[in-house]
Amino acid sequence: MGTDKLVHAEAIRVGGQGKAGVSYICNTLGQINSRGLWFGDNPLDFHVPLLLLQLSLISIFYRTLHFFLKPFGQPSIVSQIISGVILGPSVLGRSAEFAANVFPTKGNTLLETFAIFGFMLFIFLIGVKMDPTIIFKSGKRAVAIGLLGFFVPYALAGLVAFVLQKSLSLDHDLSTVLPLLVVLQSLTAFPVIACFLAELKLLNSEIGNLASSSSIVCDICYWFVMAVRFATRTTEKSLAISIGTFFSAALFIIFLVFGVRPGVMWAIQHTPEGKPVKEIYFFAVIVGVMVCGFMGEVIGLSSFLTSFLLGLVIPDGPPLGAALVERLDCFVSALLMPIFFTTCGLRMDVFAIKKLKNVGVIQSLVLISFLGKTIGTMLPPIFCRMPIRDALSFGLIMNSKGIVELAVLIGWKLENVINEECFAIMIISVVIVTGVISPLVKALYDPSRRFIAYRRRTILHHRRNEELQILACIHKQDNVPAIFNLLSASNPTKESPINLVVLHLVKLVGRASSLLITHMPREKPSQHPTESERVFNAFEKFERYYSGHLRVHCYKGISPYATMHNDVCSLALEKRTTFIIIPFHKQWVIGDRVESSYAFRHLNKNVLDKAPCSVGVLIDRGKQRKPWSVVGPPALYRVAVLFFGGADDREVLAYAGRMLEDSNVLVTLLRFYSSAEVVGGTSRSKMLDTDILSQFRLNAFRNDRVAYQEEMVINGNDVLAVLKSMENAYDLVMVGRRHQESRLMSDLRQRNEHEELGAVGEILAATDFRGAASILVVQQQTKLWGLHDPEDSTRLRRVNI
């Protein structure tokens, strides 16, 4: 064989089963790096430049296609497969010169090895992120959906396959593979669902949580059916192989459970909360992945399954699971997985499809399975009174196809279970099904639609002797003191108690599914409590101080920042909350330094847009670290209310009215007026403003803890002068978020960089505002059935001051 070119040779392997043709590739050794064109080398004859060119083409084609397809709601998997199809024998690969130079057989071997390695790491990370116990937490509904979602399409598609085999003269290859396709089409794989939900940002939605748990049940059904098929087709010659594989698998699982799991738990216990995982632990896990993958190939379980099982014994979430996902996820998702999807397209040749009859048979099977799974997964949710539109969206999500189906198809192709024609048809069906489902779900399902309340949930409309429902959101322990002060000033009493729901919001890291759970205290207090436990312990002490006047319920929400507002809004709706308190995205730390979080800012914006009740954004400047109510003797708490006019300002004044019932609270109302219009609005809105101000002024004369001031302003500078004069005069300043357009408000808005807190709120939250006071920016409920304008159908209740 020559040393400068690739030579193909055919060899005959003689074994116990007979003779089979095996293709060998003869390749020159040592051709790794090219010396360059100037030395007469063709770079594409060398492995490194060839691999770099392939990776570059894959990335360019994938990103370009995704740029054009994403506006149509297409997930990334569609763009990745199509880019492989374009680079493969279906389009560019039709050119013999392109195929021989850019994707030669020797280069494809290396590329496919990278793809398989990437898939192994991906499956390992899915195992790490997966929490199998969510099946038990989801109840009977998830089990029913998983069972029906598998066996209904399995029965219908099996019946259709049987009829087609009996009524049509099918090719032997197609007839053999139809039963396997029936099982594959009945599968709803958890890794596929997790990726699909993450891409659609539905992980912590109602149907997202249900789909995650139901898909695990469906996976169990799939592996059970495949095991039964394998057992019933075991021959005498393969019995020894089956027994050996079974005992090898059992020993491997025992090794993981009783050997690896205790070691992992020991490493977690020796990693303090908030501290990074030691490099030696991370190194040990990575080596473990390689070793387990090798063991899987040795005992015949495949490296994918053993890597997945290893991931399952590592607890999801921080510290170890989160560290593994943070370090590996970007590398695997951004580089290795696009290679895997592209190689699927490279393996496919649309010109291998010769008979339209075969296309019709397989696509009819796909269609029947699709309809059967949609019906099977829709029935239990509809029975549980889920809206039909949401149930249809759920059924579509459960039909998602992706990486697991592609991996199975590639495995069958490599083992000659499925021929080129059937493989190409199935790849096309995966692209079509996934490409159709994604935009349909986006059009049909909006999680925020269910957050619309059917009654007024505002402080203004809250009855005096009713329990006030408040939801307090916490990001970290530093948020607690300011919320304590606000709650203490809210005057919890025996006649009008506060029912407080505390929600600790935690970023989803190292998990594949979101979580919203009630906090359950440990039987024995830990010497090293988690941050959530420290937060909840503080609120439990706060509850004991106000025993009989305040009740506390603690929840922990783990979800991506992009959809964290779903946890806040759904819990507020479930608990019939009147007022949500959420921390501002800027945090003042020691030395007047400000830390800002874009993720928290996005969260606050979504909560303000979608909340089913009134919302208060609490700005803590870090100057009041100790709750004034529980440390030492009661001290006077000075509150300022800025009133310009409008629904939000009336909500603020109603809140101040509740605070005034506490003898330790002093309230000062600053009403801004002008010769021109201070704020715009309807005549009804102005009438409501006048009524509530008249009530306040009337009661202010009877209460020596109430002060009423009027401030004449002409332009924005006058407003700023008033705000500057009160920088250190109060402990809390409250103002409404929204004010109708006017010349004064336009002047104030031009001074602000952002609009999320409104014209006045942004000025108070600015870093150049030097006051020590906390700021509460209030927005009255906007999500109400049939409400188009906050001023409409507003029935003013008497504010008791």
N, C-alpha and C positions, 0 to 999 in steps of 0.2 A: 504494500500500500504506500502511496506517496505521502510525503510529509507536509505538503502545502495545500492539500485539499481534503475535504471530507469524503470518506468512502463508505458506502452502505454495503453491508454483507448480510447474507441470510445464513443462518445456522439452524441446525436441527438438534433439538434437545430430546434425548431419549429418557423416558421415565416409566414408572409402573403403570401409568394410565395410557400409554401409547406414545405417539409422536405428534408434536405440534410445532408449527413454524414460529420462530422467535426472531424479531428484528434486532440486529446489533448495529451500533454506530462506532466506527473507527475514527478516532480524533487524535490530532497531534498533541503530545504532552507538552506542558510548559507554556502554552499560548494564553497567558493571563493578561499582561499589559502590552499595549502596542508602543513601539518606539516612535511612531509618527509617519506621516506621508513622505517626509523628506528622506527617510531611510528605506522607502519602498514598501512599507507595511500597509496592508489594508486594515484599518482599525476594526472593521466588522468581522475579521477573522479571529479576533481576540475576545476573551470572555468579559473583561471589565468594560471596555467601551461599548460592546454590544448590549450588555445589561443596562448601562446608563442610558443608551439611546432608547431601549425598550421602555424603561421606566419613564423617561421624558415624554415619549409619545403617548403612553397610557395616561399620564397626568394631564397632558395638554388636551387630548381628545375628551377625557372624562370631564374636566372642568369647563371646557367650551360647551359641550352638550348640556351639562347641568345648568349652565348660565342661561341657555335658551329654553330648557324644559321646566326649570323651577317655577317660572311664572304660571305655568299650566298645572301646578300642583303635583308635579312628578317627583317621587323620592329619588335619592341618590343612586339606589340600586339599579333603577331603570337606565340612567345615564351610563353607569359603569358597564352594564351588560351590552348596551348598544355600542359603546366605544370599542368593546372587544369584538363585536360582530363586524364593525367597520374595518378594524385592523386585521381581522381573520380572513379565512378563505371565502367568505361571503361577498366581500367588497374589494378592499385593497389586496388581500391575499390571493385574489384571482390572478394577479400578476405573478408569474413564476419568479421573476427577478426580485420583486419586493419580498416575496415569501422566503426565497433562498438567502437573501442578504440581511433582512431585518428580523425575521422570525424563523431562522433555520432550526432544524431539529435539535442540534446541539444547544442552541440558545434557549429553546423552549423548555428543555429539560431543567436547566438552571432556574428559569422563570417559574415553572410549575412547582419546583421545590420550594422557592420563596413563598409561593401562594399557599402551599400546604402548611408550611411552617406558620404563616400568618393566621391561617384558619385554626390551627392548633392553639395558638395564643389567644385568639378571639374566643374560642370555646372555653378555654380556661378562665378568662375574665368573666364570661357569662356565668360560669359556675360560682365564681367569687361573688358576683353581684346578686345571685339568686338566693331567695329565702324560701325554701320548700314549705315552711310552716304557714305561708300565706293561704294555703288551701284550707287549713283548719280555721283560720281567722275569718275567712270569707263566708263560711257557712254552707248550707245545703244547696243554695242557689248556684254557686260556682261548680259544685260537683255535678249537679243536674245538667248545667250547660255544657260542661266538659264531656259528659257521657253522651248526651244527645248530639252535641256538635261533632262527635266522632262516628257514632254508630248509625245515625240517620243517613249521612252521605255514604257511609260504607255499605249500608244495605241497599240504597237506591242505585249507587254506581255499580255495585256487585250484580244487581239484577239486570241492569242495562248491559253490562259486559257479558253476562251469561246469554242474554237474548241475542246480542250481536255475534257472539261466537257460534251460536246455533243457526242463525238465519243467514249469515254472510260467510263467504269463503275467504277467510282472512289469511294473510301471510303467517307462516309459522312463527317468525320472530315477533310479530305484533300480537298474535294469539297467546304467546308465552308470557309476554310482559304485561298484558292487560290486568291480571289479578294484582300485580305489584303496583301498577298505577292507581288502582282502586284504593289500596291502603295508603299510598302516598298522598292522594288527593283528599283523603279524610283527615290528614294530619293538620293540626294547628300548633306549630312549634313555638315554645316559649321564647327562644332567642329571636325569632322573627318578629313576634308580637312586641317584645321589649324594644327592639330597634325601631319598629314602625311607630309605636306610641311616642317614643322619644323624638322622632323626626316630626311628628304631628303636634308635639307639645301637649299630649293628652295623658301623660303618665299618672298624674294625680287627679284626673277627672273620674267621675263615677264609673263610666264604661271602661276607662283605662285600668282602674283597679280590678274590675270584674274580669276583664279580658286577660290580665296577667295571671290571676289565680285559675281561671278556667282553662287556659292553655296548658298549664302544668298537668291538669287532669287528662286533657286530650293527649299529651305526650305519653303519659302512663298507659293509656289505652292503646296507643300506637305500638309501643314496645311490647305490650302484652300480646297483641295480635301477631306481631312479627316473631315472637318467641314461640307461640303456638304453631305457626306455620313451619318454623324451623324444626320443632320437635316432631311434628307429624310427618315430615319428609326425610327424617333421619334414616339412613340405610345401615345395614350391618357394618359395612366398611367404614362409614363415617361415625359410628357410635363411639368408638374410642376417641376420635377427635372431639366429639361433642362433650364427652365426659371430662376430657383433659381441659377443654376450654372452660367448662363450668367450674371445675375445682380451682383452676388458675384465677378465674375472676373472683371466686369466693375468697381465696387467700389474699388477693390484692385488696379487696374491700376491707377485710379484717386488718390488714396492714395499715390502711388509711385511717380507719376508725380508732384503732387501739395503739397505733404507733405515731402517725403524723398528727392527728387531731390533738392529742395531749401536748405535743411539742408546740403546736400553733397557739394553743390556749396559754401555755407557759410564757411564750413570747409576748402575747397580748397583755397578760397580767403584769409583765415587767416593762411595759411601755406606758408611762404616765400620760394622762389625758392632756392634749395640747402639745405634747412633745413629739418630735419626728421619730419615725420607726428607725431603729438602728440598721446600718448598712448590712450587718451580718445576717439579720433576719431576712431582709429583702434578697440578699444573695442566696441564702439557703432555700427560699421559696423558688427562685428562678432555676436553681440547680435541680430542685425537686420536680419542676415541670419537665425538664429535659429527661431526667431519670424515669419519671412515670411514663412519658411518651415513648421512650425506648422500651420499657417493660411491656407497654401495650403492644408494640410491634412484635416483641418476642413471643408473647403468649397468645397472640392472635385477636386481641381486643381492639386494636387500632389505637394510635396515639391520641386521636380525638376523644374517644370515650374515657381513657385513663386521665387525660388532662382535665376533662370536665369533672370527673369524680374528685380529683385533687382539689379543684376549685370549690366544690361543694363543701368540703370539710373545713374550709377557711371561712370564718364568720364574715358576713357582709358588713359594710360600713367601717367606720374608724375603729381602731387605728390601722390595722394591717390591711384589711380589705380595701379601705380607701387609699392607702399609700400605693398598693399594687396597681389599682385602677388609674390613679393620677399619673404614675410613672410610665405605664405601658399603654394606656388607652390611646393617646395621641399617635404614638408610633404605629400601633396596630391599625387604628381606624384610618389614619391619613395616608399611610404608605402601603402596608401589607394587604389590607382588605380590598382596596381598589385593584390590586394585582390579581387577587383571587377571582373577583367578579369578572375582570377582563379576560382571564384565561378561560372562563366559561364561554364567553363569546368567541374567543380564538378557537376553541374546540368545535364550535358549531359551524356547519356549512349548510346554508339554506338550499343550496343546489342538490343536497343529498335527498331532498324531498321529491320523490318521483310520482307518488300515487296520491291523488286527491282523496281517494277513498280512505286511506290511512289517516289523513288529516281529519276527515270528517268523523271517523271512529273515535280518535283520541280526543278531539275537541268536544264531541258530544258527551264523552265521559267526564271531561273537565266541567262542562256546563251543568250536568246533572249533579255532580259533586258540589259545585258552587251553590246551586239552588237548595240541595239537601242540607248543606251546612248552614246556609242563611236561615232556613226554616227552623232547623234544629236548635240554633243558638238564639233565635228570636222568641221562641215560645216561652221559656221560663221567665225572661224579663217582662214580657207582656203580661204573663200570669201574675207577676209581682207588681203590676201597675206601672211599669216604665212606659213613657210615651212611645207610640209606634215609631215616630221619627227617630228617636234615640235608639230604640231596639233595632231598627234597620241599620243604623250606623254601626251598632255593635256587631250585628251579623256580618256586615261587610268587613270590619276589622278582623274578625275571626277567620275570614277567607284569605288573609294576607299570605303571600308566598315570598320566600326569600332565601337566605343563605343555607338553611338546613336542607330545603328541597334541592337546591343546586348541588350541594355536597353529595346528597344521595344519588342524584342523576349522574354526576361525574364518577362516583364509585361504581355504579352499574355499567357505565360505559367502559371504564378501565377493565372490568371483569367480564366484558362482552355479554352482559346480561341484556343490554339494550343496544340496538344498532344505531347507525348514524342518523337515519331518517327519523326514528322515534325520538332520539335525543334532540334533534333540531326542533321538532314539533313541540316537545315539552318545554324547551327553553323559551320558545315564542309564547307559549301559553302563560309561563311565569311572568314574562314582561307585560303581556296584555292584561292579565288579571290584576297585577300590582299597579300598573299604570291607570287602570280604570277605577280601582278602589280608592286610591289616595285623593283625587280631586272630589269624588263623590262624598267621602267622609267629611272633607273640609267644607263642602257646601251644605251638608245636612246637619252637622253637629256643631253646636256652639255651647261650651260648658257654662258660659255666663248667662245663658238664657234662663236657666233654672234659678238664678239668684234674685229674680223679681219677686218682691213681697206683695201680698194681697191686702195689707193694711199699713197704716202709718206707723213707722218705728222711729220716732224722733223724741228728743227730750221735751220739746215744746208740746207734743201731744201725749206725753206720758202722764197718767193719772197720779195724783199726789201720793196716795197711800198704796200704790202698787210697788212691787219689787222691781228695781231698776236693773236691767240686764246689760252688763258691760263685758266686752271682750278686749283683753289687753294682750297685745302681741309683743313678744320679747325676742330680740336677736342675741343678746349677750347679757351677762350679769350687770354691766354698767347701766343698762336701761332701767333697772329695778327701782332705785331711789326716787327718780323723778316721777315714776308711775305711782309709787307709794304716796308721795306728796299730793298728787292730783286726786287719788282715790280718797285720801283722808279729808281733803277739802270738799269732796263730793257729798259729805254728810250722810254716811250710812247710819240709819236709826232703826229702832225696833218697828216703828210704824211704816217706814219706807226703806227697807233693807236693800243692799246691793248683792246681786247674784253675779259673782265675778268668774269669768272663764279666762284662764291664763293659757296662752298658746305659745310654746317655745318653738320658733321657726329655725330649722336646721337645713343646711344645704345638702341635697342628695349627692353623696359621693360614695362610690364603692358598692352601690346597690342598683338592681335593675328595676325595682318597683318602689313607688312612693309609699309613705306610711303616715297615717294619722291615728294616733292611739292615745288612750287615757293613761295617765301616769299611775303606775302601781308601786307604792313604796316597798322597799325591801323589808323582809322580816327582821334582818339584823342590819343596822346602819353600817355603811362602808366607811373605812378610814380614808378612802380616796374617792369621794363622790364625784360623779360626772357633773358637767356644767348644768345640765338639765336638772339634776337632783339639787344642786345648790340654789338654783332659781326657785324651784318648787318648794324647797324647805323654807326659804325666806317668805314666800307667800303664805305658807301654812302657819308660820309664826305671826304674820300679819292678821290672818284669820282669827287666831286665838286672842289677839289683842282686841279685836272687834267682835268678840263672841256674841252670837245672837243677832248681830247687826249686819254681818257680811259673811257670805259663803263663798268658798273658793273651789273651783274644779280645774284640774291641771291636765293639759294635753300637750303632746309633742308631735309636731308635723315635720316630716322629712320629705322634701320634694325639691325639684330643680327651681332655681330662682325665677326662671321664665314663667313658671306656672304656679308659683307659691301662693299667689292671690286666690287660687281656687280653694286652698285649704282654709284661708281666712274667711272667705265669703260663704263657703258651704257650712262651716262651723257656726258662723253668725246666723245663717238662715235656720239651721237645725235648732240652735238654742234660742231663737227668737230674740236676738240681741237688739238693743236699742241704740247702743253707742259703741263704736270700735275705737280703741286707742292704739295708734301705731307709731313707732319711733321715726323721727326724721332721718333721712339718709346721711346727714352730716353729724359727726360725733365730735364734740369738743373734748380734748384731752389736756393733760398737764401742760402748762405753758402757753395756753390759748392756741395750741396747734389743732387744726381741724382735719379729721379723717373723713373722706367722702367715699360712698359706695354707689356705683352706677346700678348695681343689681338691686339694692334697697330702694333707690330712686324709682326704678322701673316697677318694683313691687308696689310702692306707695301710689304710683300713678294708676296702676291697674285696680287697686283696692278702691281708690276714690272714684274710678269710672264704673265699677261693677258692684260695689257693696250694696246689700239690701237694707241698709239702715244709715243713720248718721255716722260720720267719721271725724275723728280728731287726730291731726298729726302733731305729735308732741316733740318740741325742740328743747333739748336739755343742753345747757351750756356748761355743764359740769361744775357749777358753783354750789349746788345743793346736794351734797353726797349723802347726808343723813336725813331720814324721814322725820319731819318736824313733829309728827303726832306720837311717835313711839319712843323717842329719845328725850328724856328729861320732862320737865313740866310743859304743859301746852303753851305754845307761843302763838302770837298773832300772825295770821297768814294773809298777806296783802294781795288782792286780786284786782286787776284793771281790765275793764271791758271797753273795747273800741267799737263804737257804733257809727257806721256810715249809712246803713240801710240795706234791706234785702232779706231773703229767707235765711241765709246763713248767719247774719248778725242777730236775727231774732232767735235762732237756735242757741247762739252764744248767751244771749240775755236770759233765756230760759234756764240754761245750765247755771248761770250765776245766781239766779233766783233760788235754785236748790242749795247752792253753797251757802247762801246767806243764813240758812237755818242753823248753821253751826256758829256757836257764839265766839269761836276763835278766828273767824274769817271776816275780813274787812273788804268790801267791794266798792270800787270807784268806777262809775260809768262816765266815759268821755264821749260825748256826742258831738260829732263834727257837722257843722252847718256852713252854708255859704249863701251869698246873695244869688249865685247861680245854682244849678242843680249839682248836688254832691254826687249822687248816683242816679242812673237812669232807672227805668222800671215802669210798670203799669200803675194806674191810679189805685187799683186794689192793693198793690204792694205798698204804696205810700200810706194808704189808709191803715193797713196792718201795722206798719212802722209807728204811726202816730198813736195807735191804740196801746201798743205795748210800752211805748215810752211814757205815755200818760199814766199807765198803771205804775210804772217804776217810780216816776216823780212823786206820785201820790203816796206811795209807800216809803219813799226815801225820807219824807218828813217825820215818819213815825219810828224810824230805826236809826240810832246813832252810829251804826256800823256801815251805813250806806252813804256814799257821797255821789253827788251828781254835778258834772261839770260840762259846760258847753264851750266848744272851741271853734272860733270863727276862722275859716281857711279860705284862701282865694286860689292858691295853686299848690303844686306838689311840694314846693319849698316850705310852705307853712305846715304841711302835714309832717314833713321830716323834722322840723323844729320841735313840734310837739312830741314826736316819738323820741327824739334825742333827750328832751328834758325829763323823760320818765325812765331813763336807762336803768338806774339803780334804786328806784323808788318802790318797786313792787317785786313780789316773789313769783307771780304768774300774770302773764298778759294774754288775753283771749281776744280773738278776732275772727270774723267770718272769712271764708276762702273766696267766695265769688261775689262780685259787685257788678251791677249792670253798667254798661258803657256810659261814660260821661266825659266832659272835658278834663275834670280833675283826675279821674281814673286813668284816662289816656296818658296824662302827664306822668303819673306814678308808674305806669307800665313801661314807659320808655326808659326808666331808670333801672329796670330789672333785666337780668340776663335770662331768667327762666320764668315760666308762668304757672308752675305746678301748685304753688301756694297762694296764688292770686296776687293782685297788685300790692296790697299792704303786707300780707304774710311774707312775701319774698324780701321786703325791706327789713322786717323784724328778724328774719333768718339769716340775713347777710352777715358776713364775717366782720364787717366794719361797724356793726351795731354792738356796742361794748357792754350792754346791760348784763346783769347777773340773772335776770328773771328767766324762768322757763316760758316758752311760748306755746300756746295751743291754738292751732288753726283749724276751725271747725267747718265742716260741710254738712248741710242738712241732707237727709235721704233724697236720692234722685231716682232710685229704682223702685217704682210703685206701679202696679197694674193699672193701666189707663191714664197714668200721669204723663203729660207732655211738657208741662211748665211747673216748676216748683211753686209758683204763686197760685196755681189753679187749685181749687178744692181745698184750700188751706183753711182749716177751721181753728181759729185762735182760741186757746185755752187761757184761763186766767193764770198768770204767773204770780206765785205767792212769794212776796218779798217782804 
